[in-house]
Amino acid sequence: MAGKMERLGQHAVLRYVLRRLLSLIPVLLGVTLLTYALMYLSPKDPVEMMLQAQGTAPSVDVVEAMRRQLGLDRPFIVQYLDWLGHFIRGDMGRSYVDGASVADKLLTALPNTLKLTAASVVVTAVLSVPLGILTAVYRGKTADRIIRFLSFIGNSLPNYIVSLGLLYFFALKLGWFPVLSSRSVISLVLPTLALAIPMTGKYIRQVRAAVLEQLHKPYVDGAVARGLKTRTILFRDVLRNAMITIVTLMSMSVGSLLGGTAAIEMIFVLPGLGYMVTNAVTVRDYPVIQGFVVWMSVIYVVINLLTDISYYYMDPRVSAGMGVE
């Protein structure tokens, strides 16, 4: 009987995933259409920019010839469908500035951003979850007040301000870390802290609220009445029931960090996705911007889907929303 229920649950999750994937197709198509349209409506001619980047004088005849060669003289919808077809096959076009493949540029920059994102999320979880639980358990006491005050300060500081402060004290004054990022692990410490400190300040309050909500539930009173230890109640029951909130926060962090580390990567000269797209925006390198925006949308969709699936395994009550009785 248990095996049958498990198979039914797996089939329900599979059906849920398929439904979500099908419903996301129009969303992704809309993102690609909007992204391409915004680039198409830009006042700057991409052919002129390409020729200027190559050191060629953009005369009228040369520009017209290049536009015909690149297919930019065709109607918008034809250009969009051609671009979309190539994009689906993995061909995101070539940079207007250096002629490099956009896919190769993304794949080259992605590992640096992934490492920075993973390190920041891990540090944030390691700091915010225990401190959030501590402030909830000692609500109204000195430890709670101190941690909440520090979390308020951390949450109020923009990550670029934190970056400059860390660089000044730990890189310039103390010389413990390099000023510019390199391939070494130690060069990721300051960028990671610059991202993790503001996020930790924000998530301590979120974790505290989630744990406080669970501590007022009847099952906690029942566990205390049965004589269970406070540590057992916190980590076996309360934390488990608060995990949906915590996982949601962490997944939101992953999505925002993958596309929102531009300021940190520019300050520390870390050649990640944010650094790449910032330079692309500066020189109006439209194919790179398009590839970045669409891939970030895909990543957000995938992360949200994986987060929803994780709810099923963390809380059986969520299975009702997936069709499992």
Residue pairs with C-beta under 8 A, 6 or more apart in sequence:
8 324
9 312
9 319
9 324
12 319
12 322
12 323
12 324
13 309
13 312
13 322
15 322
15 323
16 308
16 309
16 312
16 322
16 323
17 305
17 309
20 305
20 308
21 305
24 301
24 305
27 301
28 294
28 297
28 298
28 301
31 293
31 294
31 297
32 80
32 84
32 87
32 294
33 80
35 290
35 293
35 294
36 79
36 80
36 83
36 84
36 290
37 76
37 80
39 46
39 286
39 289
39 290
40 76
40 79
40 80
42 284
42 286
44 284
45 63
46 72
46 96
46 284
46 286
47 58
47 63
47 66
47 67
47 70
47 72
48 58
48 63
49 96
49 283
49 284
49 285
50 66
50 96
50 97
51 57
51 58
51 62
51 63
51 66
52 58
53 96
53 97
53 98
53 283
56 62
64 73
67 73
71 78
71 79
71 82
72 79
74 82
83 93
83 290
86 92
86 93
87 291
87 294
90 103
91 103
92 101
92 102
92 103
92 106
92 287
92 290
92 291
93 101
93 102
93 287
93 290
93 291
94 100
94 101
94 102
94 287
95 101
95 102
95 105
95 280
95 285
95 287
95 288
96 283
96 284
96 285
96 286
96 287
97 280
97 283
97 285
102 287
102 288
102 290
102 291
103 291
105 276
105 288
105 291
106 273
106 276
106 291
106 292
106 295
108 271
109 271
109 272
109 273
109 275
109 276
110 272
110 273
112 265
112 270
112 271
112 272
112 273
113 257
113 258
113 261
113 265
113 272
113 273
113 274
114 258
115 188
116 188
116 191
116 192
116 195
116 257
116 261
116 264
116 265
116 270
116 272
117 254
117 257
117 258
117 261
119 188
119 192
119 196
120 192
120 195
120 196
120 199
120 253
120 257
121 250
121 253
121 254
121 257
123 192
123 193
123 196
123 200
124 195
124 196
124 199
124 200
124 203
124 250
124 253
125 246
125 250
127 196
127 200
127 204
128 199
128 200
128 203
128 204
128 206
128 207
129 207
129 239
129 246
131 147
131 151
131 200
131 204
131 207
132 203
132 204
132 205
132 206
132 207
132 208
132 210
132 211
133 207
133 208
133 211
133 234
133 238
133 239
134 143
134 144
134 147
135 143
135 144
135 147
135 148
135 204
135 208
136 207
136 208
136 211
136 212
136 215
137 211
137 215
137 230
137 234
138 144
139 212
147 204
148 204
148 205
148 208
150 201
151 200
151 201
151 202
151 204
151 205
152 201
153 201
154 197
154 198
154 200
154 201
154 202
155 198
155 201
155 202
155 205
156 201
157 197
157 198
157 201
158 198
159 194
159 195
159 197
159 198
159 263
159 264
160 194
160 263
160 264
160 267
162 193
162 194
162 197
162 198
163 190
163 191
163 194
163 263
163 264
163 267
163 268
164 267
166 190
166 193
166 194
167 179
167 190
167 267
167 268
170 176
170 177
170 190
171 177
171 178
171 179
171 190
172 179
177 186
177 187
177 189
177 190
178 184
178 186
178 187
180 187
180 268
180 269
181 187
181 188
181 191
181 268
181 269
181 270
187 268
190 268
191 261
191 264
191 265
191 268
191 270
194 264
194 267
194 268
195 257
195 261
195 264
199 253
203 249
203 253
206 245
206 249
207 242
207 245
207 246
207 249
210 242
210 245
210 246
211 234
211 238
211 239
211 242
213 242
214 220
214 237
214 238
214 241
214 242
215 238
217 241
219 237
220 233
220 237
220 238
223 232
223 233
223 237
224 233
240 314
241 315
243 314
243 315
244 311
244 314
244 315
244 318
247 307
247 310
247 311
247 314
248 307
251 303
251 304
251 306
251 307
254 303
255 299
255 300
255 303
255 304
258 273
258 296
258 299
259 273
259 274
259 292
259 296
259 299
259 300
260 274
261 272
261 273
261 274
262 274
262 275
262 277
262 278
263 274
264 270
264 274
265 271
265 272
265 273
265 274
265 275
265 278
266 274
266 275
266 278
269 275
273 292
273 296
276 288
276 292
277 288
277 289
277 292
279 285
280 288
280 289
280 292
281 289
311 318
312 318
312 319
312 322
